Amino acid sequence: MPDARTTTPRRTFVARVTGLIAAWPLLGRIRRPLAAMAAPPPHPQQQPNAALIGAVGDAVLPAELGADGVTRAVAEFQRWMDGYQPGAEANHGYGTGRIERLPADPRPQWRSQLASLDADARRTGQSFSALPRERRQALVRAALQNERGDALPNPLLARHVALALLAHFYDSAAATDLCYDARIGRQQCRPLANQRQQPVALARQRR
């Protein structure tokens, strides 16, 4: 029988995520192609504005991550974008030899969306990054009001950078740890000697 001490945080987290999805209707999930993204970083002018991405991340990622956790999640998303190579060969699906290619570069569209969020914010007299978190959340919700669906999309096919950032995080080991309130270490090898040990509870940094 599950321990109530471990299931309660998980249920609370799942309920909150469900509420987030209900508040921001999203696109349906598609199978994500995986690839070794070894391309050299693009020219800085081709990259979405790092400060704006950080401000979006602080607005949409779970507050339970704390400031350091949000910074790490945004940095991982940034590294993923830096290494993206449009048209690169993706991993083959199980049981098929069909070769798939990664889709076109989404970063130009994301740069435009970040600029649009900043322009909307500046109409109020402040940059997007300078706005309080609640006002940034309101601007992002307004930008996503026409999105429809019941799940987070593949980040590469997300029609808005906020959705791409959310989807990238919720597919991470850190999101699994947060869900169970423990250091699960999904897709990481654990020594055989540690297999019987319960995962260590997260030491959260509250804002």
C-alpha positions as CSV (number, residue, x, y, z in Angstrom):
1,M,0.0,0.0,0.0
2,P,1.5,3.4,-0.9
3,D,2.7,5.6,1.9
4,A,0.5,8.6,2.3
5,R,3.6,10.8,2.9
6,T,4.8,10.0,-0.6
7,T,1.5,10.0,-2.5
8,T,0.2,13.3,-1.1
9,P,2.9,15.5,-2.7
10,R,2.6,13.6,-5.9
11,R,-1.2,14.1,-6.0
12,T,-0.9,17.8,-5.2
13,F,1.7,18.3,-7.9
14,V,-0.4,16.4,-10.5
15,A,-3.5,18.3,-9.6
16,R,-1.6,21.6,-10.0
17,V,-0.2,20.5,-13.4
18,T,-3.7,19.5,-14.5
19,G,-5.0,22.9,-13.5
20,L,-2.2,24.5,-15.5
21,I,-3.1,22.6,-18.6
22,A,-6.8,23.4,-18.1
23,A,-6.0,27.1,-17.8
24,W,-3.7,27.1,-20.9
25,P,-5.3,24.7,-23.4
26,L,-2.5,23.0,-25.3
27,L,-1.7,21.1,-28.4
28,G,-1.8,17.3,-28.5
29,R,1.4,15.4,-27.9
30,I,3.3,13.9,-30.8
31,R,6.2,11.4,-30.5
32,R,9.4,13.4,-30.1
33,P,12.3,12.6,-32.5
34,L,15.6,12.2,-30.7
35,A,18.9,13.2,-32.2
36,A,22.5,13.9,-31.4
37,M,22.6,17.6,-31.8
38,A,26.2,18.3,-32.4
39,A,25.9,21.3,-34.6
40,P,28.0,24.4,-33.7
41,P,26.0,27.1,-31.9
42,P,24.3,29.6,-34.2
43,H,25.3,33.2,-34.4
44,P,24.1,35.1,-31.3
45,Q,21.7,37.2,-33.4
46,Q,19.9,34.0,-34.4
47,Q,19.3,33.0,-30.7
48,P,16.1,34.0,-28.8
49,N,16.8,36.7,-26.2
50,A,18.2,34.9,-23.1
51,A,16.9,37.5,-20.6
52,L,13.4,37.2,-22.1
53,I,13.5,33.4,-22.0
54,G,14.5,33.6,-18.4
55,A,11.6,35.9,-17.6
56,V,9.2,33.5,-19.4
57,G,10.6,30.5,-17.5
58,D,10.1,32.3,-14.2
59,A,6.5,33.0,-15.2
60,V,5.5,29.5,-16.4
61,L,7.7,26.9,-14.6
62,P,6.6,25.5,-11.3
63,A,7.4,27.8,-8.3
64,E,8.4,24.7,-6.3
65,L,11.6,24.6,-8.4
66,G,12.8,27.7,-6.6
67,A,15.0,30.3,-8.3
68,D,17.9,28.0,-8.8
69,G,15.8,25.2,-10.2
70,V,14.1,27.6,-12.7
71,T,17.5,28.9,-13.7
72,R,18.7,25.4,-14.4
73,A,15.6,24.4,-16.4
74,V,15.9,27.6,-18.5
75,A,19.7,26.9,-19.1
76,E,19.0,23.3,-20.2
77,F,16.3,24.6,-22.6
78,Q,18.9,27.2,-23.9
79,R,21.5,24.5,-24.4
80,W,19.0,22.3,-26.2
81,M,18.2,25.2,-28.6
82,D,21.9,26.0,-29.0
83,G,22.6,22.5,-30.3
84,Y,19.6,22.1,-32.5
85,Q,20.3,21.1,-36.1
86,P,17.3,21.4,-38.5
87,G,17.1,18.5,-40.9
88,A,19.4,16.2,-38.8
89,E,18.7,12.5,-38.8
90,A,16.5,11.5,-35.8
91,N,16.7,8.2,-33.9
92,H,14.8,5.4,-35.7
93,G,11.6,4.2,-34.2
94,Y,11.5,0.8,-32.7
95,G,11.1,-1.9,-35.3
96,T,11.5,0.3,-38.3
97,G,14.3,1.4,-40.6
98,R,12.5,4.5,-41.7
99,I,14.7,7.6,-41.5
100,E,13.1,10.7,-40.0
101,R,14.5,14.2,-40.1
102,L,14.2,17.0,-37.5
103,P,11.8,19.8,-38.5
104,A,12.7,23.3,-39.4
105,D,14.3,25.6,-36.9
106,P,11.6,27.0,-34.6
107,R,13.9,29.7,-33.1
108,P,13.0,32.5,-35.6
109,Q,9.3,32.2,-34.6
110,W,10.2,32.0,-30.9
111,R,12.3,35.2,-31.2
112,S,9.3,36.9,-32.7
113,Q,7.0,35.7,-29.9
114,L,9.5,36.9,-27.2
115,A,9.7,40.3,-28.9
116,S,5.9,40.5,-29.0
117,L,5.6,39.7,-25.3
118,D,8.2,42.4,-24.6
119,A,6.3,44.9,-26.8
120,D,3.1,44.2,-25.0
121,A,4.8,44.7,-21.7
122,R,6.4,48.0,-22.8
123,R,2.9,49.4,-23.5
124,T,2.5,49.4,-19.7
125,G,5.7,51.3,-19.2
126,Q,8.0,48.4,-18.3
127,S,9.9,45.6,-20.1
128,F,8.6,42.1,-19.9
129,S,11.6,41.1,-17.7
130,A,10.9,43.9,-15.3
131,L,7.2,43.1,-14.8
132,P,6.1,41.2,-11.6
133,R,5.6,37.5,-12.1
134,E,1.8,37.7,-12.0
135,R,1.7,40.3,-14.8
136,R,4.1,38.2,-16.9
137,Q,1.9,35.2,-16.4
138,A,-1.1,37.2,-17.6
139,L,0.7,38.3,-20.8
140,V,1.7,34.7,-21.5
141,R,-1.9,33.4,-20.9
142,A,-3.1,36.0,-23.3
143,A,-0.6,34.9,-25.9
144,L,-1.8,31.2,-25.5
145,Q,-5.5,31.9,-25.5
146,N,-6.0,30.4,-29.0
147,E,-4.1,27.2,-28.3
148,R,-6.2,24.1,-28.1
149,G,-5.5,20.5,-27.0
150,D,-5.2,18.3,-23.9
151,A,-1.5,17.8,-23.5
152,L,1.9,19.5,-23.9
153,P,3.3,19.3,-27.4
154,N,6.6,18.2,-28.7
155,P,8.9,21.2,-28.0
156,L,10.0,21.3,-31.6
157,L,6.5,21.6,-32.8
158,A,5.2,24.0,-30.1
159,R,3.6,27.0,-31.6
160,H,4.7,29.2,-28.8
161,V,8.0,29.5,-27.0
162,A,6.3,29.3,-23.6
163,L,4.8,25.9,-24.5
164,A,8.2,24.7,-25.8
165,L,9.8,25.6,-22.6
166,L,7.1,23.9,-20.5
167,A,7.2,20.8,-22.6
168,H,11.0,20.6,-22.5
169,F,10.9,20.8,-18.7
170,Y,8.1,18.3,-18.1
171,D,10.0,15.7,-20.2
172,S,13.0,16.1,-17.9
173,A,14.3,14.0,-15.0
174,A,13.9,17.1,-12.8
175,A,10.1,17.2,-13.5
176,T,9.8,13.5,-12.4
177,D,11.7,14.3,-9.2
178,L,9.4,17.2,-8.5
179,C,6.3,15.1,-9.2
180,Y,7.3,12.5,-6.6
181,D,9.1,14.9,-4.3
182,A,12.1,12.6,-4.4
183,R,15.4,12.2,-6.3
184,I,14.2,9.5,-8.7
185,G,16.9,10.1,-11.3
186,R,14.8,9.0,-14.3
187,Q,16.9,7.5,-17.1
188,Q,20.0,7.4,-14.8
189,C,21.7,4.3,-13.7
190,R,21.7,3.4,-10.0
191,P,24.2,1.0,-8.5
192,L,22.8,-2.4,-7.7
193,A,23.7,-1.9,-4.0
194,N,21.2,1.0,-3.9
195,Q,18.3,-0.7,-5.6
196,R,16.5,-1.4,-2.3
197,Q,16.9,2.1,-1.0
198,Q,14.0,4.6,-1.2
199,P,14.8,7.7,-3.2
200,V,15.9,10.6,-1.1
201,A,13.3,13.3,-0.5
202,L,14.0,16.6,-2.3
203,A,15.4,19.5,-0.2
204,R,13.3,22.3,-1.8
205,Q,14.3,25.9,-1.8
206,R,11.2,27.9,-1.1
207,R,10.8,31.3,-2.7
